[in-house]
């Protein structure tokens, strides 16, 4: 995840001290293609450039942005796909993350089930090395563990939001 300008500005003032940041995970599902219902839903995934792991699209909310707007923006920026939020599936944290440069963050993550609307999936920025659709029951490896859980929550129909 590229560091937004507003975070870089904060870091100039506070150094590597721990930041609590709002983030989103967008689990984009496609249940049909070209008008044909798929036997198994597919999920849009990105392969991260920093660690090689596959996962759902995710990122930090920007000032003035709602969580749903952030999810839509992140998907469009990273994959070129247009998607719409269906529901919030979880609100959780990732615990403390310490980056190689010493920056410390804790992300409060709002996970969304998203519905594919349009667009051909492609690498949209330098955060990813690959982008693609995968059956939810055949996820590629290596995979971000928290995202596996978020995908399962998104696939469950009529499931309550998790906190």
Backbone bond lengths (Angstrom), bond angles and torsions (degrees), N, CA, C in turn:
res aa  C-N    CA-C-N  psi(-1)  N-CA   C-N-CA  omega(-1)  CA-C   N-CA-C  phi
1 X - - - 1.431 - - 1.519 107.38 -
2 X 1.318 117.48 122.39 1.455 122.11 178.54 1.524 109.36 -68.36
3 X 1.306 116.27 146.65 1.457 120.45 -178.43 1.523 109.79 -82.15
4 X 1.347 117.65 119.47 1.473 120.29 178.53 1.530 111.22 -63.97
5 X 1.323 116.11 153.96 1.464 121.83 -179.16 1.525 112.22 -55.96
6 X 1.351 118.02 -40.41 1.460 119.11 -176.89 1.529 111.55 -65.16
7 X 1.323 117.95 -28.81 1.468 121.47 176.79 1.530 109.43 -73.47
8 X 1.337 117.10 -42.76 1.469 119.91 177.64 1.528 110.57 -58.56
9 X 1.342 116.85 -39.72 1.469 120.42 178.10 1.527 111.02 -64.50
10 X 1.347 116.89 -43.45 1.467 120.03 176.80 1.526 111.12 -60.64
11 X 1.313 116.82 -42.11 1.463 121.26 -177.91 1.528 111.82 -62.42
12 X 1.335 117.37 -30.86 1.471 119.68 176.71 1.529 110.26 -62.07
13 X 1.343 116.79 -33.31 1.468 121.33 -178.79 1.523 113.26 -86.03
14 X 1.339 117.45 -38.82 1.473 119.49 -171.49 1.522 114.26 -109.60
15 X 1.310 116.80 -2.77 1.466 119.28 -179.56 1.518 111.38 67.63
16 X 1.334 116.47 -135.88 1.465 121.15 -174.84 1.531 113.14 -95.96
17 X 1.350 118.29 8.00 1.465 120.79 -179.58 1.529 110.91 -55.13
18 X 1.327 114.86 153.71 1.466 120.88 -176.52 1.528 112.33 -63.81
19 X 1.323 115.29 132.21 1.461 123.02 174.68 1.521 109.18 -112.18
20 X 1.312 116.98 139.42 1.457 122.58 171.63 1.519 105.87 -99.34
21 X 1.344 116.58 117.36 1.463 120.96 -172.17 1.526 111.90 -123.95
22 X 1.346 116.73 138.32 1.460 119.92 174.42 1.528 110.09 -78.99
23 X 1.323 115.70 134.24 1.461 120.84 -178.68 1.527 109.89 -137.86
24 X 1.322 115.38 164.20 1.468 120.94 177.47 1.520 109.32 -130.66
25 X 1.325 115.05 149.48 1.460 122.68 168.08 1.516 106.48 -121.81
26 X 1.334 116.28 126.43 1.462 122.45 -176.62 1.522 109.05 -109.76
27 X 1.322 116.53 107.79 1.465 121.92 178.12 1.529 106.97 -94.94
28 X 1.344 115.21 97.60 1.467 121.04 -177.42 1.520 108.56 -87.93
29 X 1.339 115.06 119.99 1.462 120.87 -179.80 1.527 110.64 -109.66
30 X 1.325 114.53 144.04 1.468 121.82 174.70 1.521 106.06 -126.21
31 X 1.324 115.23 118.03 1.472 120.12 -177.39 1.525 112.69 -103.76
32 X 1.336 115.73 -7.68 1.465 119.72 175.06 1.518 108.43 -150.23
33 X 1.319 115.62 156.46 1.455 121.18 176.23 1.519 108.43 -139.51
34 X 1.319 115.36 133.44 1.467 122.48 -177.46 1.520 111.11 51.45
35 X 1.331 116.60 40.37 1.460 122.08 176.26 1.521 115.43 78.46
36 X 1.327 117.37 1.40 1.469 121.59 -179.29 1.528 109.03 -106.35
37 X 1.326 116.04 126.61 1.469 121.06 178.68 1.523 109.56 -67.16
38 X 1.327 116.42 130.81 1.467 121.67 179.17 1.525 109.81 -80.74
39 X 1.335 118.26 145.37 1.468 120.10 178.58 1.531 111.85 -64.67
40 X 1.323 116.36 -32.33 1.461 122.89 177.64 1.520 107.73 -133.68
41 X 1.320 117.24 135.89 1.461 120.47 177.56 1.525 109.89 -58.55
42 X 1.322 115.49 147.08 1.456 121.55 174.68 1.523 108.67 -108.02
43 X 1.332 115.26 149.01 1.454 121.80 179.28 1.527 108.47 -119.72
44 X 1.323 115.65 139.18 1.458 122.11 177.86 1.524 108.86 -81.89
45 X 1.333 116.40 125.11 1.463 121.04 -176.92 1.519 111.22 -127.64
46 X 1.335 114.58 153.72 1.458 122.08 174.21 1.529 108.27 -121.93
47 X 1.321 115.29 147.54 1.464 120.34 174.23 1.528 106.97 -102.89
48 X 1.316 115.62 116.96 1.460 121.91 -173.57 1.525 111.56 -66.73
49 X 1.330 115.83 136.78 1.465 120.99 178.42 1.522 111.59 -72.50
50 X 1.336 118.00 -28.57 1.467 119.68 -174.39 1.524 114.04 -77.86
51 X 1.352 117.78 -32.85 1.471 117.96 -177.26 1.538 113.93 -132.52
52 X 1.330 118.05 -3.01 1.461 121.26 177.78 1.511 115.26 79.95
53 X 1.334 117.81 -0.53 1.469 121.14 179.94 1.528 110.90 -78.40
54 X 1.324 114.72 146.68 1.461 121.65 171.48 1.525 108.74 -86.75
55 X 1.325 116.07 152.65 1.455 120.36 176.06 1.516 110.78 -176.58
56 X 1.303 114.86 177.12 1.458 121.45 176.10 1.530 108.48 -73.92
57 X 1.306 116.22 164.40 1.454 120.99 175.85 1.522 109.13 -68.45
58 X 1.328 116.51 135.80 1.466 119.83 179.37 1.514 109.42 -149.79
59 X 1.334 115.28 162.92 1.452 118.60 178.16 1.515 112.17 178.96
60 X 1.316 114.89 176.55 1.461 123.21 -178.68 1.523 109.62 -88.44
61 X 1.335 115.69 136.55 1.462 120.15 173.42 1.522 108.84 -66.35
62 X 1.316 116.35 145.22 1.457 121.19 177.47 1.525 109.54 -101.35
63 X 1.344 117.79 155.23 1.466 120.36 -179.53 1.534 111.82 -53.31
64 X 1.340 115.89 135.09 1.456 121.75 178.94 1.507 115.17 83.49
65 X 1.320 117.43 0.62 1.457 122.45 -176.01 1.518 110.26 -102.22
66 X 1.324 117.52 139.86 1.461 120.20 172.71 1.523 108.24 -80.93
67 X 1.348 117.83 161.53 1.473 119.27 176.68 1.533 112.44 -56.70
68 X 1.326 118.09 -42.75 1.465 120.50 -179.42 1.533 111.07 -64.44
69 X 1.328 117.12 -41.17 1.464 120.23 177.58 1.528 110.61 -62.26
70 X 1.337 116.08 -40.92 1.466 119.97 179.22 1.527 110.88 -62.34
71 X 1.328 117.16 -42.13 1.470 120.71 179.97 1.527 110.76 -62.85
72 X 1.325 117.04 -45.47 1.471 121.56 179.24 1.530 109.86 -62.12
73 X 1.333 117.46 -45.16 1.464 122.15 -179.64 1.521 111.48 -62.45
74 X 1.333 116.96 -47.27 1.469 120.28 -178.34 1.529 111.41 -59.69
75 X 1.339 116.93 -44.05 1.470 120.08 179.76 1.529 110.10 -62.02
76 X 1.329 117.47 -46.34 1.466 120.94 -179.13 1.526 111.18 -63.43
77 X 1.344 117.28 -44.86 1.465 120.78 -178.90 1.525 112.72 -64.93
78 X 1.327 116.50 -43.56 1.462 119.86 -173.28 1.522 114.08 -84.55
79 X 1.350 117.50 -25.81 1.472 118.82 -172.63 1.524 115.28 -128.94
80 X 1.336 118.68 -11.65 1.457 120.88 -176.19 1.512 113.91 76.89
81 X 1.322 117.91 2.71 1.463 123.12 -177.97 1.529 110.05 -93.14
82 X 1.310 115.97 141.55 1.459 121.55 172.46 1.530 107.18 -96.70
83 X 1.327 115.80 130.25 1.464 121.14 -179.09 1.519 108.35 -140.63
84 X 1.332 115.10 156.84 1.465 118.95 177.84 1.518 109.03 -122.05
85 X 1.340 115.73 142.63 1.463 119.31 177.87 1.527 110.97 -67.43
86 X 1.329 116.20 137.03 1.462 122.25 176.58 1.531 109.25 -102.48
87 X 1.334 116.01 -48.41 1.464 120.31 -179.49 1.520 110.12 -166.03
88 X 1.314 114.82 158.98 1.461 121.41 171.22 1.520 106.68 -82.57
89 X 1.328 116.55 129.60 1.472 120.02 -179.48 1.517 112.84 -104.24
90 X 1.343 117.30 -20.65 1.465 119.35 -179.60 1.523 110.47 -166.07
91 X 1.308 114.56 152.25 1.457 123.03 169.02 1.524 104.92 -127.56
92 X 1.330 116.54 118.95 1.458 119.76 -174.23 1.515 110.01 -153.31
93 X 1.319 115.87 -178.97 1.456 119.91 176.20 1.522 109.44 -125.58
94 X 1.309 115.01 161.90 1.468 121.62 179.11 1.518 111.62 -100.08
95 X 1.329 116.93 1.64 1.458 119.16 -173.31 1.521 110.12 77.10
96 X 1.301 116.64 -179.14 1.453 121.97 -178.90 1.524 110.43 -70.68
97 X 1.336 115.67 131.75 1.459 122.26 175.58 1.527 106.77 -116.11
98 X 1.328 116.22 128.31 1.460 121.28 176.52 1.525 107.29 -116.21
99 X 1.312 115.79 119.61 1.457 121.57 -177.78 1.528 110.40 -84.75
100 X 1.335 117.42 160.63 1.475 120.50 -178.64 1.535 113.66 -54.71
101 X 1.333 118.01 -29.02 1.469 120.50 179.40 1.529 112.36 -82.72
102 X 1.356 117.47 0.48 1.452 121.50 178.83 1.516 115.05 96.18
103 X 1.334 117.93 -11.33 1.473 120.55 177.33 1.516 109.78 -59.05
104 X 1.337 116.00 136.53 1.466 122.17 -178.71 1.527 108.81 -117.30
105 X 1.340 116.30 131.94 1.462 121.53 -179.59 1.521 110.33 -141.97
106 X 1.299 114.90 150.64 1.450 121.72 167.08 1.521 105.58 -126.73
107 X 1.329 116.55 125.65 1.459 121.63 -177.43 1.521 109.76 -101.21
108 X 1.327 116.50 128.56 1.457 122.01 169.58 1.524 104.21 -94.53
109 X 1.323 115.95 111.10 1.458 122.22 -170.75 1.523 111.79 -101.61
110 X 1.320 115.26 131.66 1.461 122.26 173.00 1.522 106.17 -108.68
111 X 1.332 115.84 113.60 1.466 120.79 -177.32 1.524 109.73 -95.41
112 X 1.327 115.32 133.51 1.465 122.55 -179.50 1.517 111.38 -116.31
113 X 1.320 116.04 140.59 1.466 120.75 159.50 1.514 104.68 -82.38
114 X 1.319 116.60 129.18 1.465 122.60 -179.58 1.522 108.70 -122.02
115 X 1.315 115.35 146.96 1.464 121.37 178.15 1.526 109.23 -106.16
116 X 1.323 115.63 130.74 1.468 121.28 175.70 1.527 109.37 -61.32
117 X 1.337 116.30 134.07 1.461 121.51 177.55 1.525 110.22 -112.45
118 X 1.353 116.79 -53.27 1.463 119.55 -178.16 1.525 110.29 -166.57
119 X 1.325 114.30 171.31 1.452 121.10 174.61 1.518 113.23 102.21
120 X 1.331 114.01 148.22 1.461 121.15 176.10 1.529 107.81 -92.97
121 X 1.317 116.66 128.74 1.462 121.52 -178.35 1.529 110.20 -66.96
122 X 1.335 114.74 130.81 1.462 120.96 175.88 1.529 109.13 -154.21
123 X 1.309 116.42 164.55 1.462 120.73 178.07 1.522 107.57 -68.68
124 X 1.344 115.42 121.82 1.455 119.83 -175.55 1.515 114.69 -101.75
125 X 1.317 117.94 -15.05 1.466 120.91 -179.17 1.524 109.49 -157.79
126 X 1.329 116.00 -175.87 1.466 119.29 -175.92 1.524 113.66 -85.11
127 X 1.335 117.57 6.61 1.464 121.11 178.42 1.521 112.35 -78.77
128 X 1.344 117.10 -17.99 1.464 121.53 -175.38 1.523 110.88 -127.28
129 X 1.343 115.02 151.92 1.460 120.55 175.04 1.520 112.03 -107.61
130 X 1.347 116.34 -18.92 1.469 121.79 178.24 1.517 108.69 -149.62
131 X 1.318 115.32 153.01 1.466 122.75 176.24 1.514 106.80 -140.82
132 X 1.341 117.47 140.67 1.455 118.76 177.39 1.510 113.42 -173.16
133 X 1.315 114.91 169.29 1.468 123.39 176.82 1.524 108.45 -97.86
134 X 1.334 116.29 136.20 1.457 121.93 -179.80 1.518 109.95 -136.08
135 X 1.352 118.07 142.95 1.464 119.28 173.23 1.533 108.92 -58.90
136 X 1.324 116.47 138.90 1.471 119.50 -177.29 1.522 112.21 -63.36
137 X 1.323 118.08 -19.20 1.460 120.65 178.69 1.529 112.68 -98.12
138 X 1.344 117.39 12.12 1.473 121.48 178.97 1.534 108.89 -145.73
139 X 1.332 116.58 62.84 1.458 121.77 -178.04 1.528 110.50 -76.10
140 X 1.334 117.30 141.98 1.463 120.50 -179.79 1.529 111.52 -73.01
141 X 1.300 116.35 162.70 1.471 122.71 176.65 1.518 108.67 -118.95
142 X 1.323 117.83 155.47 1.460 127.91 -8.28 1.527 110.56 -70.91
143 X 1.319 116.14 153.64 1.457 121.23 -172.84 1.527 110.84 -131.07
144 X 1.328 116.99 140.61 1.466 122.76 177.39 1.523 108.74 -66.84
145 X 1.326 117.71 118.36 1.470 121.77 -171.78 1.523 112.85 -59.68
146 X 1.338 118.65 -43.01 1.464 119.53 -179.19 1.531 111.42 -63.92
147 X 1.313 117.26 -30.12 1.466 119.74 -178.49 1.519 112.00 -75.34
148 X 1.315 117.39 -30.38 1.476 120.32 175.54 1.532 109.05 -58.22
149 X 1.319 115.32 -45.45 1.467 121.66 178.90 1.532 110.83 -63.04
150 X 1.321 117.38 -43.58 1.466 121.34 -178.70 1.526 111.63 -65.23
151 X 1.329 117.23 -34.58 1.466 120.91 177.01 1.525 109.80 -66.92
152 X 1.311 117.48 -43.84 1.471 120.15 177.69 1.525 111.06 -59.02
153 X 1.334 116.52 -41.77 1.468 119.96 179.43 1.531 110.88 -63.87
154 X 1.330 117.32 -39.26 1.459 120.99 -178.43 1.526 112.09 -68.86
155 X 1.324 116.84 -32.94 1.466 120.44 -177.75 1.533 111.05 -74.86
156 X 1.342 116.56 -30.80 1.470 120.10 178.68 1.529 109.08 -63.06
157 X 1.311 116.43 123.84 1.466 118.97 176.94 1.515 109.64 -87.03
158 X 1.293 115.53 145.71 1.471 123.40 178.70 1.526 112.93 58.54
159 X 1.312 117.47 24.55 1.457 120.29 177.93 1.541 109.14 -82.43
160 X 1.306 117.88 145.90 1.468 119.55 177.33 1.523 110.60 -72.88
161 X 1.324 115.89 157.45 1.448 120.59 173.77 1.508 109.75 -66.91
162 X 1.341 117.15 138.62 1.458 122.24 -179.83 1.524 109.90 -98.03
163 X 1.317 115.99 141.23 1.461 121.43 177.65 1.513 109.06 -126.66
